Each structure stands twice: as C-alpha cells, then as structure tokens.
C-alpha cells in the first residue's frame, strides 16, 4: 500500500508541469499576436479562449511579467 501514494504523486507532478508549459506557450503566442499591427488585446483574448480581457490580462501579467497593454506599447516604440 505505501507504494500507491508515491506513484500518484509522480503521476500528478508532470500534469502540473504540462499545464504550466501550455500556459507559457499560450502567453508567448499572445505576445507575438500583440506585436502584430492592428490587433487589439480583446481580439487576442478571444482568440485564445479567455472569458474576458480582465482574465487574459491577469494571466498575461502573471506569466510574462507585464500587462498586455504595456507590452503592446513597447511594440509601438520599437
């Protein structure tokens, strides 16, 4: 019986890592979309399946370290 608990832990950890990886990939894609001319934050949020811009902005900031609006402004300066 003791071996069942560690196997469940081993099975759970890669799923969490996979979820983090997929979220980072999604936000990296969002960043590249935000650098495109004429693409709004709302469009990117909808394309990626977020309920609203607020949820997308919160997740983008958590993963990328800045708000999507700031990221898009940096695009305009380059």
SULPE-V241142 format. One record per residue. N is the residue number from 1. RES is the residue in three letters. D_LAST is the distance of its C-alpha to the last C-alpha in Angstrom with 2 decimals. Layout:
{{N & RES & D_LAST} {N & RES & D_LAST}}
//
This chain:
{{1 & UNK & 59.78} {2 & UNK & 57.60} {3 & UNK & 55.63} {4 & UNK & 54.42} {5 & UNK & 52.20} {6 & UNK & 50.17} {7 & UNK & 49.69} {8 & UNK & 48.28} {9 & UNK & 45.86} {10 & UNK & 44.78} {11 & UNK & 44.33} {12 & UNK & 42.23} {13 & UNK & 39.74} {14 & UNK & 38.11} {15 & UNK & 37.71} {16 & UNK & 35.76} {17 & UNK & 33.60} {18 & UNK & 33.09} {19 & UNK & 32.10} {20 & UNK & 29.49} {21 & UNK & 28.18} {22 & UNK & 28.04} {23 & UNK & 26.27} {24 & UNK & 23.56} {25 & UNK & 23.27} {26 & UNK & 23.11} {27 & UNK & 20.31} {28 & UNK & 18.33} {29 & UNK & 18.93} {30 & UNK & 17.93} {31 & UNK & 14.53} {32 & UNK & 14.01} {33 & UNK & 15.44} {34 & UNK & 13.21} {35 & UNK & 10.14} {36 & UNK & 12.37} {37 & UNK & 12.35} {38 & UNK & 15.28} {39 & UNK & 16.33} {40 & UNK & 17.61} {41 & UNK & 18.35} {42 & UNK & 21.98} {43 & UNK & 21.79} {44 & UNK & 20.36} {45 & UNK & 23.05} {46 & UNK & 25.71} {47 & UNK & 24.77} {48 & UNK & 25.13} {49 & UNK & 28.41} {50 & UNK & 27.84} {51 & UNK & 30.39} {52 & UNK & 28.00} {53 & UNK & 24.53} {54 & UNK & 25.89} {55 & UNK & 27.05} {56 & UNK & 23.82} {57 & UNK & 21.80} {58 & UNK & 24.37} {59 & UNK & 24.29} {60 & UNK & 20.51} {61 & UNK & 20.48} {62 & UNK & 23.49} {63 & UNK & 22.10} {64 & UNK & 18.38} {65 & UNK & 18.83} {66 & UNK & 16.82} {67 & UNK & 17.28} {68 & UNK & 15.72} {69 & UNK & 14.79} {70 & UNK & 12.83} {71 & UNK & 11.16} {72 & UNK & 10.34} {73 & UNK & 9.06} {74 & UNK & 6.55} {75 & UNK & 5.45} {76 & UNK & 5.60} {77 & UNK & 3.80} {78 & UNK & 0.00}}
//
